[in-house]
């Protein structure tokens, strides 16, 4: 029993409340979740059915209050029982339908756009008929993102920080494949201090979706600087060429004290200023009222591995020296930050003014920390077939059947992010708490699993590819890669569902 959010049709946000115990959960949980996941500027519609709950009079009063407090703008009521309460609903933006079938035939689905839709439907109705009409993607394969677990991980890292240390959260690459808008809304609701994206377009998307937090753009291009200013984003400045371009733009626009962040190279050798640049850099900045440095930062190379601890400590020391030097030359306070997720865990005494939390958000720890699994990739069995001994499964006849077998077909493949190397028994998926191996090559849209030894499994059964039983790290180890790659490889065509239990 939980509350879920996912992309809806016509630019809508779809929130589903499946709590059945008491209708008062509408105000205790659903409306709070609605506030977290939508901006007040987005109109909000509640679709509410009748139920067997005894507190239906109270919920009608709660709906009245939600309307008067501008938490909701419209309510759709479904069911005969609710008609008895029609007179106590004191607002005009309401519609009544005798049953779900009547509502499904209405013009509601053709006229709605760019609004939040909160659905609370009793289990006596076939709610899947309604939800499939409202979902942007209708697909048995889904990446589930657990906001409870995400919040626990944020708290785990916050407890390692001083009270005044700021927390920047990385939401680049669509929040590591999980969906940057929904994740950013949650992080904003939890009062994190900063967000960071890789490219300008990622920041623009967040601004257009109502994210108001400061957003650092890690890899700004010269051609995108104007858009950075247009959407009030804050660029990383890592070269004199980029700084000159930024200054020229700001002069043309008549801007003053625009926030920028200076990147120093302390050993990664990808991008950044060095110590011998400081004098020229400080001179240029002091004579340029168009910008103001918000922070100075750098990247650690190997903070997750004790083999590199000496080098990590050298990086931190060199960074501190450069940051203090530029700070002294500029003559005003600025933030310093160098710690990533593993750095927070292993080098928290060097947290400076801010830290950057990335893969740790998703439960990946370089220690045996108390982190929670956030993402689970799930699907359902499309078909179960019997195959005779001696036959083969899939392309190139790689899946050889050595006994009469039972094979399950799953609707996900390498176009969904399942690496082809995971076929032919190199991966097991979990069904009813038991692992079953792949058989044959992974196809573009499909994969096959050997269920020969599985009792009582039927078509439509849920299948877990990774989650609490088999983690992202487990999959990454099989592929000789890192969890980042596994998670960011999940295709956009896979439904993302965010939930709070």
Residue, then its C-alpha position, 0 to 999 in steps of 0.5 A: x500500500x503506497x503512493x506513486x507518481x509517474x508521468x501522465x498523458x498530455x504533460x500531466x503528473x499522475x499520482x496514485x494513492x493505493x492506501x485502503x485502510x482509511x480515507x483520511x490518508x488522503x489528507x495525511x499522505x496524498x496531499x503532502x506527496x502532491x505538494x512535494x511532487x508538483x508546483x502550486x502553479x500547476x492545476x490539481x485534480x482529484x479523482x475520488x471514488x466512493x468506498x466502504x469507509x465509515x469516515x466518508x463524511x470526514x473526507x468530504x470535509x477534508x476535500x472542502x478544506x483542500x479546495x479552500x486552501x488551493x491544494x486542489x482546483x477540481x474534484x471528480x467523484x465516482x460512485x453512487x454512495x458519494x452522491x449522498x454527500x453532494x450537498x456538503x461539497x461547497x465548491x463548484x469545480x466538481x463532477x459526479x459519475x455513477x460508476x467508473x465506466x461512465x467516467x471512462x467514456x467522458x471527455x475528461x481524457x481529451x481536455x486535460x493537460x499540464x496538470x497534476x492528477x491525484x487518483x484515489x480509487x477503491x479496490x472494488x473498481x478496476x483501477x488499472x483501466x483508469x490508470x492505463x488511460x492516464x499513464x504516459x507509458x503503459x509497459x510491464x517493465x518499470x524502474x521503481x524509485x523508492x523515495x523513502x529509501x532515498x530520504x534515508x540515504x540523504x539522512x545517512x550522509x547528512x548525519x556525517x556533516x556539521x550543521x552548517x555544511x551545505x549539501x549539493x546533490x547530483x542529478x545529472x544524466x537524468x538523476x543517474x537514470x532515475x528521472x531528474x525532475x521527480x528526484x529534484x522535486x523531492x530533494x527540494x522538498x527535503x531542503x537540500x541546498x544545491x543541485x548539480x547537472x552536467x549540461x545546460x539543457x538538464x538545468x533548463x528542464x528543471x527550471x521549466x518544471x518549477x525547480x527553484x533551487x540553485x543549480x550548478x552546471x558542471x559542463x557549460x559550453x560557450x554556446x550555451x552561456x546565454x541560456x544559462x543566464x536566461x534560466x538563472x543557472x550557475x556555471x562551472x568556470x574551468x578555463x580563461x576562454x570560458x570565463x572571457x565568454x561569460x564576462x562578455x555576455x554579462x557585459x552585453x546583458x548589463x548583469x552584475x555579480x552573476x554567480x559562478x563556480x571555479x573548478x581547480x584541477x588537483x589531480x584528475x586532469x580533466x578540466x580546471x585551473x591550476x595554481x599558476x593561474x591564480x594570480x591572473x585569474x584573481x586579477x581578472x575577477x577583481x576587475x570584473x563586477x559582472x561575476x561573483x564567485x560562489x564556490x571553488x571546488x575540485x574532484x577527487x580521483x580515488x576517494x573510494x579506495x584506500x590504495x589511493x588515500x595518500x593521493x587523496x590527502x594530497x589532493x585535498x591539501x593542494x585544493x585547500x591551498x589553491x582555494x584559500x589563495x584565490x579567496x584571499x586575492x578576491x577578498x570576500x567569502x566563498x564556499x569550498x567543496x571537494x568531497x563526493x559520496x565516498x569522500x563524505x564517508x571516508x574523509x568527512x573531516x575535510x567537508x569544508x563548506x559543502x559536499x557533493x552527494x552523487x551515487x550515494x543517493x542511490x544506496x551505493x556505499x564504499x563502506x558497509x554503510x547503512x544505505x538503502x536500495x532505491x531503484x528496482x527494475x521489474x517486469x512481468x512474465x509475458x508467456x511461459x512455453x514448454x520446450x523439448x530437450x535438444x531444442x534451442x532458445x533465441x538468436x544464434x541458437x545459443x540457448x541449448x535445452x538439455x532436458x524438457x524445459x519450461x521457458x519464460x518470456x520477459x518484455x525487456x531486452x538490450x534496448x531497455x538497458x539489459x546488457x547482452x552479456x547477461x544472457x546465457x545464464x550470466x544473470x539470474x532474475x528473481x521470481x517469488x524470492x527465488x533466482x532463475x537464470x537467463x537462457x539464450x541471447x538477450x534480444x532487443x526487446x525480450x529476454x528468456x528465463x529458464x523456469x524448469x525447476x520453478x513450481x507454481x509460477x504463472x504468466x503475469x508474475x512479477x520479475x525483479x531484475x535488480x533491487x534488494x535481493x540483487x543490487x546494482x553493484x551485483x549486476x555491475x560486478x557481473x559486467x566488470x563495470x560500475x553501478x553508475x553505468x548499469x543505472x544510467x543505461x536503463x532506457x527512457x522507454x522503461x516506465x519510471x514510477x516513484x513511490x512513498x510507503 
